[in-house]
Each structure stands twice: as C-alpha cells, then as structure tokens.
Amino acid sequence: MGISRAARGGDIVSSNVTLHAEIRADEAPWPSPAKAWWIMAVFFLAGMLSYTDRFILSLLVDPIKAELHVTDTQVSLLQGLAFALIYSFAGLPLGRFADILPRRAVIIAGVAVWSVATAACGLAQNFGQLFAARVAVGIGEAALAPAAVSIITDLFPVNRRGAAFGVFLMGMAIGSGASIMSGGLLLQSALGGAFHGLPIIGALAPWRQVLVLLCAPGGLVVAALFSFDEPKRRGALHAGPAPLKDVIGIFWKLSPVLLPLYVAVALASAGDFSLQTWLPSVLRRKFGVSPGEIGATLGLLSMVTGAAGSVLGGLISDGTVKYGVRNRILAALIVMVLGLGGALVAFAGDSAMALVLFTVWMSAAAISEAIGITLVQEIVPNEGRGVAAALVSFFNMIIGLGVGTTLTAVFTDSVYRDPRAVDLSITTVTLPAGLLAVVLYALARWQARKLPSES
C-alpha cells in the first residue's frame, strides 16, 4: 500500500484519499511500543467495563421487576431495542466529535457519563428514572469506540494495527461475560450483607448496591486515561478539522467499498445476536440442559470465541497487509464461508453438537468482523475515522440486533408457531445472513480494485 497517486477515470476515490498506511516525511516517529500498548491496556479495560455496565441488568431483572413493578416488555426496552437505538444514533455525532475534538477528552467524558449513569440506575425510584439513566449509559458508551479506534490508528503502523484492534475488541467480548461473573459475585456479596457497613450504599437493596458499586471502576479508568497524552493525528488531509461536507464527500466516494463492508460485518453480527440470545432457549427447551450448565458453558464459550477470534482476526489482517486490501477482504470472506456450518443449529442432534456449531460460527464471525473493522479504518482518512467507527456500531446495532434477535423471535412465534422450533428459527435467520455477508464481502473486494492503492 502506497501514498496516494492521481486517480484515473472511474476510480472510487479522488487523488487525495488513500489508505494512509505509511509515515509521511513530516510526521513524527510512531509512539514507543511500551506507550502504545499501555494505551491499549487502558482501552481494553474501558471496553470491558462498558460491556459489563451494558449487560449487568440481565442479572438483576427479577429484583428490579419486584421493587419497581416493571414488566418484561419494559425490561426488554431497558436492555434491548431502545438501548440499541439510543447507542446507535448517539454514536454518529459522537463519532464526529472524535474527529474534531481531542479524542481522549471525548473518551473521558463518555466513561464518566456512563459510570455515573450506571450508579443512577441503582438509585432510580421508578421506570421513568431507570429509563433515563439507561439512556445516559447508552450515550456515554457510544463515545468510546469512535474515539478509541481513531487513536489506535495513530499508535501503530498498518502492519501492527490489526492486533491492536483485536485486543480492543477482545475487551468488549470479555466484558459481556464478565458482566455475569462480576455481577454475580457482587450480588452474592450484597445478599450476604458484605456492604451493609458502607455509608449510603449500605442502606440500599442488594441490586442497587451492585449498580452503585460499578461506578467505582469507571473512576479508575478515567484516572488511567489521564496517564497519557493524546497521540498526534496521522494521515490527515486537512491542517485542522475537516468541514463536515468534506467528510461526507469522502464517505460518498468510498461508499462502493465501505457500504458492503459495513453490512457484511453487521450481518455476521446478526448471527452472533441470534445465537447468543436464543441458543440458551434451544439448550433448555430441546435438550433439557439446566440453567446453571447453560450459564457456565455458554458464557465461557462466548468469551473464549469472541476474544480469540478478535485477536486472530487482527493478526490475520496484519499478516496479509502486503497482499493489499482486496486479498485481505478475501481472507474475511473465506473465514465467513468456513463459519457457515455453524448456522445449522437446527440439525444438531444433541447439546454437545449445538455448542460445537455455536463455537464454529462465533469464532469465524469474530475473525471476519475484526478484519472488516480494521480495513474500514485503513480505507478512511483520519478526518473520518471517528465517524467510520460509529457507523460500524450503527449498522451492527440496527441490523445485528434487529435481524439477529428480533427476527429470530418472529419466526418462532409467527411462522413456526412452536417454542421448541427456536433452533429452526436461528438457522432460518443466521444462514441467509452469513450467505449474504459472503456475497457482500465479494462485492467489496470487487469494488476495492478501484482504490488507488490497489491499482
């Protein structure tokens, strides 16, 4: 990949848009590995905490319902579709903020907001207050990924960047499982009276104590964020913040490559949502697995496949840098093809086979998503990287949650009309999503031939 050269007729992008993979003569050397990986460690912890705070409510549903007299539907809004919509749409302006404001400051503000808002959830006296606090959690968390991803591109050269993205994504993957583990430990301690002697917190109900105590790690992450200076932006096309119309123009010119990449990653995520949300029901309804076994086995598999897949995808992305964008997209496509068999949950004869198929899909999807996300950040110049990361979250939430979680339930309730057919619903949703993702990766690869770096 080289410095941009004059675009020829029919090229997707103009001569001033390139992959910015090389250091310019007037730019400072890359940060030292020690500094870069310290920042990555902080981002890893921030990502893990964001997912812990996001999913912790799933462990506290029953006591919240009992005390605040809310319904299952209201709880689903707090942790499902409403949260996803807030997170998705808030991420777009926050992505723009990451492109024009100090990115570290954006992250600090986001961590502070979601941490305080998590504590506010624990102090809520009714559904309205709890909903407002969850809105604030969603807005705060939406600030992290765009700014962090933009900073990561300025910490590592292109042949080391994928591994860094994998580590960041690994923190989020671990966080979703950690929410159950840490939340369970805190709740058990609270039920045992471990926090009764604390001021203010000691008088609260156990579920409230858990949410208020989760504010503390946010303070530690904020302190860690103050331990480093923001790295200088690299590969910018403008001396200062780019006008919004120029950023829109960049995305428009790159859309033939970016749009299929975004949707392919989101469709892989749809399979993730479908399997993670509904496979527990398959194991329980069809194979009679106990809730305790489901939580232990599926929780561990989810963390391992998400973490290992994210890192492996980053390493594959790094290892294929010299082969160009098109062949790196081909790597994501091949991995996705290999993962399609994981969608065939409807044909699993026992719980062990269902878990094997879950592992196949989740591993392949995590690898392909890591490659796709890394490529998006390399294709887009610095001025738009925050927005580029926000758009990944936007598509993943809208398509991933909407198709993966909701459409699977629709098939079970309205098409197959049998709660035991949820495995068939998963396959009905996940297999076409995976096949379409493969087609879109192929389309993105075909369009990428017009990129200046590929010509």
N, C-alpha and C positions, 0 to 999 in steps of 0.2 A: 504494500500500500504506500502510495507516494503523495507528495504535495500536489495540490490541485493544478491541473493544466487546463488550457482553454477547452471549453465544452464544444462538442461538434453538434451539427444539426440533429435534432431528435433526442438529445441527451435529456435525462430527467432533471438534472441539476445544472445550474449555471456554473461558470468557472470559479466563483468564489465559495462554493460549497463542496467540501471534501470530507474525508474521514479524520483529518487532523491527527494522524497516528504518529507523526514524527515531531521531534522537538525543533522548534524554529531557532535560527541563529541568535535572535534577540531575546530568547526566553532563558530563564534561569534553569539550572540543573534540576532534575527530579528530586523531591524530598528524599532524605535518607530512608532506607528500609525500616529502621527502628521507629522513626517518626511516623511513617506511613502506616505501619502495622499497629502502632499504638492507637492511631485514629481509628483504624479498622476495628480494633478491640472495643473501643467506645461505641462505635456504630453497631457492632454485634450485640452489645448489651442493650443499647437503645431499641434495636429491632426486637430482641427477645422480650423486653419489658412491654413494648407496645402491643405485642400479640398476647402477652399474659393479661394485661389490663383489658384488652378487647374481648377475650373469651372467658374471663373469670365468671361472668354472670351465669354461664351454663352450669356451673357447680352450685349456684346459690338460688336457683329458680324456686324451689319449694318454700324455703323460708321467706323469700321476698313475696311470693304469692300469698302466703299465710298472713303476713303482717300488713302488707299494703293492699290486700284484697284485689289483686290484678288477675286477669285471665291469661290463658295460654297464648291467645292471639296478641295481647298487649306485650307479653314477654317476647314473643317472636319479633315484634316490631323493635324492641329494645336491642336485640342482638342479631337481627336478620336484615330484612329488606330495607327498613327505614335507616338503620345504621349504615348499610352499604351505600344507599343513595346519598346520604349526607357526606360520607367519606369520599365518594367518587366526585361529587360536584364541588366540594370544598377543595379537593386536590388540584383542580385546574387553576384557580387563581393563586393558590399557594405554590404551584409549580412555576408560575410567572414570577412570584416574589423571589423564588430561589434563583431565578435568572437575573434579577435586577438589584437584589439586596444582598447584604452579607449572609451567606448561607448558614454559617454557624449560628448566627443570631436567630435565623428562622427556625433552626432545629431546637435551640434552647427554649424559644418561646413555645414551640409545639410540645416539647416534653413537659414544661411547666404547666401548660394548659391541661394536657390530658391527665397528668398526675393529680392536680388539684381537683379536676372534674371527677376522677375515679373516687377520691375521698368524698366529694359532694354526693355521689351516688349512695354512699353509705350513710349520709345524713338526710337523704330525701324522706319526706313525710307522706308523699302521695305519688301517684303515677306521673302526673304532670311534672313534678320536680325531678323525678328519676329520668324521665324522657329528656328534659332539658339538659341534665347533667351528661347523659349519654351523647347528646348532640355535641356538647363541648368535647367529650372524649374523641369523637369521630373527627372533629375539626383539628384538634391538636395532633392526632396521629397522622392525619393527612399531610402534615408539614414535613414529616421525617423523610420519607423515601425520595421525593424530588430533590431536596437539598443534599441529602447524603449521597445519592447516586451521582449528582453533579460534582461533588467534592472528590469522590472516588476516581473519577476520570482525570482529575488533576493530581492525583497521588502516584499513579502507576502508569508506566508506558504500556502501549497496547498489548504487548505480548505477555504482560503480567496482570492485566486488568480483569480478565475473566475470573481468575481465582479469587480476587478481592470481592467481586460481585457475588461469587458463590458463598463466601464467608458471610457477607451481609444477609443474603437470602437464607443461609443456614440459621442465623439468629432468629429469624421470623419463624422458620419451620420448628425450631426447638421451643420457641415461645408458646406455640399453640398447645403443645403437650405439657409444657411447664406450667401453664395456667391450671391444669388439672392437678398436677403434682403439688405445686407450691400452694395453690388454693386449698387443696385437701388437707395439707399439713397445717396451714393457718387456721382453717375452720375447725379441725380436730382440736387444736390447741385452745382455740377460743371456747369451744364447747366444754373443754376441761377446766376452764376458768383461769388459763395462763395469763390473761391480760386484765383481770379484774382490778389489779392494783394500780394500773396506769391512770393518770388523770384524764378526764373527759372520756377517753376511749373505753375505760373500764366499765362505764355505766351503759354502754351500748349493747344491743343484741349481737350475738356472735357473727352473723352475716355482715352486719355493719362494721364490726371490728376488722374483719378481713379487708373490706374495701378501703377503709380509712388507713390501715397499716400499709397498703400497697402504694400509698403516696410517698412513703419514705425512699424506696429505691429510685424514684424519679429525681429526688433531690441529689442523690449520689451521682446519677448520670449527668445532671446539669453541672455539678461540680467538675466532673471529668471533662465535660465539653469546654470548660474554661482553661483546661490544661494545655491547649494547643492553639496556634494561630491558624486562621483560615488560609489554605494554600492559594497561590495566585492562579487566576483562571488562565487556561491554555487554549490555544487554537481559536481564539475569538476573532470574529470577522469585523468587529467594531471596537473602537477605542474605549467606549463606555457601554452602558446598557443599550441593547438594540431596540429600536422602536417596535411596537407590537406588530405593526403592519409588515415589517421586515421578517419577523419571526413567523408570522402566518404565511408569508410568501415562501419561506424555507420549507415549512411543512407541506405546503401545497405542491411544491416542485418535487419533494421526496415522497409524496403520498403513494405513488405506484409501488414503491418498495415497502414503505412503513406500514401502510394500511393492512396489507395481507399479513405482515409480521405481527402486528398488534392483535389481529383477530385470531391468527393461528395460536398464539400464546394464550389468548383468552379462552379458546375452545379446549385447549389442553387443561386449563384451569377449571373449565366446566366439568370435565371428567373427574378432577380432584374433588370438587364440591359434591358431586353426585355420590362418589364412592365414600368419602369421609362422612357425609351426612347420613347416608342411608344403608351402608353396609352393616352397621350395628343392628339395624332392624332385620336385615337378612339373617344374620347370625342368630338373632334371638327368635325370630318367627319361624324360620325354616329349619334351623339346625339345633335349636334349644340351648344355645350357649348362654351361660349365666352373665348378668351384667358385670360382675367382678372380673370374669375372664375377658370379656369384651374390652373393658376399660384398660386392663393391663396389657393385653396382647396388641390390640389395635392402636392404642396410644403409643406404645413403644415402636411399632412398625411405622406409624405415621411420622414420628420424629426421625427415625433412622433413615427412612427412604427420602424424606424431604431434605434432611441435612446432607446425606451422602450424595444424593442426586444433584443438589445445588452446587456443591463443591466440584463434583466430577464434571458437570456441565461447564463450569468455569474453566477447569483445566483443559477440557477438550477445546473450548473456544481459544484459549491461549496457545495450545499446541498446533492449531490449524491457521494461525494468523498469516503465515507465509503463503498460504494457498488462496487467500483472497476471500472477499465477502461471499461470493456465490458458493464456494465449496464449504464455507462454514455454515451457511444456510442448509446445504446438502447434509451436513452432519446432523443438524437438528431434525431434518426430515427423516433420515434413516433411523434415528433413535425413536422417533414417534411411530414409525412403521413397526419397529420391533416391540413397541409397547401396546399395539392394538389388541393383542391377545388378552391383555388384562381387562378389557371391557367385557369379556364373555362370562361375566359372573352368573348369568342365567343358566349356564351349563355346568356350574360347579356341583360335583356330586356330594361334597361334604364341606365342613367348615374349614378344614386344612387347605383344600383346593381354593376356596374363596379367598383365603388370606394370601395364598401364593399369587393369585390373579391381582389382588389389591397391590401387592408388592411390585409386581411387574409394571402395572400402569403408573403407580405413583413414582417409581424410580425413573421410568422413561420420560414422564411428563416433567418432572423436576429438572432433568438434564436438558431437555429441549427448551424449556422455559428459560433456564439460565443462559443458554446460548443465544436465544432470541433477544432477551433483555440486554445482554452485553452488546449485541450487534446494533440495536437501536441507539444506544449511547454513543457508539462509534460513528454511525452514519450521520447523526445530527450534530451540527457545530455547537460550540459552547453556549452560545446565546439562547439555545432552545432546549438544553438538556434537562432542566428542571421540568419544563412542560412535557418533554418526551417521557420522563419517568412518571409524571402524573397521569399521562394518557394510558400507560401500561396499567396502572391501578384502576383507572376509569373503566377500561374495557374488561379487565379481569372481574371487577365487581358487577358491572351491568350484565355482561354475557355469562361470566362464570357462575355468579350467584343465581341469576335469573334462569339460565338454561339448566345448570347443574342441579341446583337444589329444588327450585320450584317446579320445573318441567317434569322432573322425576316423580314428584308427588302427584302431579296432574295425571300422568299416565297410570299410576297406581290407583288413584281414586276414580278417575273418569273414563279411562279406556279399558284397563284390565279389570277394574272393579273387584279387586281381591287384595287384601293386605299382604297375603303371602306371595303375591306376584311382584313384590318390590324389586327382586333380583332381575326380573324381566324388564322392569322399568329402567333400572340402571343401565342394562345393556342397550335398551332402545335409545337412550339418550347419549350414552358415552361412546358407543361405537361410531355412530354417524358424526359426532363431534370430532373424534380422532381422525376419521377419514377425511373430513373437511379440512382439518388442521394440516394434514399431509398435502392436500391439494393447494392450500394457501401458501405453505412453505415453498412448494414448487413454483407457484406464481411469483412469489417474492424473489426467488432465485433467478427466474427468467427476466424479471424487470431489473434486477441488480446488474445485469450485463451492461446497462447504460450508465452506470456510475462511472465518473472519471477515473477512479482508482482501478476499475475493472477493465478499462479499455486499453 
